[in-house]
Amino acid sequence: MSVEKTSYERPGFYALKQIDDVATLKLGKNFLSNAIDLAIKNSLVDVFDHIAEKNEIKVLVIMNCQEQIGCKGYIDFYRQVMANEFDRRSIQRMCNI
């Protein structure tokens, strides 16, 4: 029988669940807009740190949001990034996420 061990969720941004040795990370429909907010974005980095520390997690499945973001969503995201004048390192971390 599978047992859910871990669950992290930030509604609209992401949801992480672990069942046995498999973790699933589902990205939410507000993923891009939340990725710009440094405080919120860092919570996702913390989730990746948590996964890295868990030796029992053997597989990580990352699933995109079910809603289609579309071209307008990506354009709005990059406009917000440019308007916030993030430093190069912050932009690279956002793109990596």
C-alpha positions in Angstrom: 0.0 0.0 0.0 1.3 3.4 -0.9 1.6 6.0 1.8 1.8 9.8 1.2 4.8 11.0 3.2 5.3 14.6 2.2 3.0 17.4 1.0 3.9 21.0 0.4 1.5 23.4 -1.4 1.3 27.0 -2.3 -2.1 27.3 -4.1 -1.7 28.6 -7.6 2.1 28.2 -7.6 3.0 24.6 -6.9 2.0 21.4 -5.1 4.5 18.7 -4.0 3.4 15.3 -2.9 5.5 12.3 -2.1 4.2 8.7 -2.3 6.7 6.1 -1.4 9.9 7.0 -3.3 8.3 9.1 -6.0 7.6 12.9 -5.6 5.4 14.8 -7.9 5.7 18.6 -8.3 2.7 20.2 -10.0 3.1 23.7 -11.2 0.0 26.0 -10.8 -1.6 28.4 -13.2 0.0 31.4 -11.4 3.4 29.8 -11.6 5.0 32.5 -13.7 3.6 35.5 -11.9 4.6 34.0 -8.5 8.1 33.2 -9.8 8.8 36.9 -10.0 8.1 37.5 -6.3 11.4 36.7 -4.7 9.9 35.7 -1.3 7.5 33.3 -2.9 10.0 32.0 -5.4 12.4 31.2 -2.7 9.8 28.9 -1.1 10.0 26.8 -4.3 13.8 26.7 -4.0 13.3 25.5 -0.4 11.1 22.6 -1.8 13.9 21.6 -4.2 16.3 21.7 -1.2 13.9 19.5 0.8 13.8 17.0 -2.1 17.6 16.9 -2.3 17.9 16.1 1.4 15.4 13.2 1.2 17.4 10.1 0.4 14.2 8.1 0.0 13.0 10.2 -2.9 14.3 8.3 -6.0 12.1 10.0 -8.7 10.9 13.6 -9.1 8.1 14.1 -11.7 7.5 17.8 -12.6 4.1 18.4 -14.2 3.2 21.7 -15.9 -0.1 23.4 -15.0 -3.2 22.0 -16.7 -4.3 25.4 -17.8 -2.5 26.6 -20.9 -0.4 29.7 -20.0 -0.2 30.9 -23.6 1.9 33.5 -25.3 0.4 36.4 -23.4 1.3 34.9 -20.1 4.9 34.5 -21.1 5.1 38.1 -22.5 3.6 39.5 -19.3 6.1 37.5 -17.3 9.1 38.9 -19.2 7.7 42.4 -19.0 7.4 42.1 -15.2 11.0 40.8 -15.0 12.3 43.7 -17.1 10.3 46.2 -15.1 11.7 44.9 -11.8 15.3 45.3 -13.0 16.5 42.1 -11.3 20.2 41.4 -11.3 21.6 38.8 -13.7 21.8 36.1 -11.1 18.2 36.5 -10.0 17.0 36.3 -13.7 19.1 33.2 -14.2 17.6 31.5 -11.1 14.1 32.4 -12.3 14.8 30.8 -15.7 16.3 27.8 -14.1 13.3 27.3 -11.9 
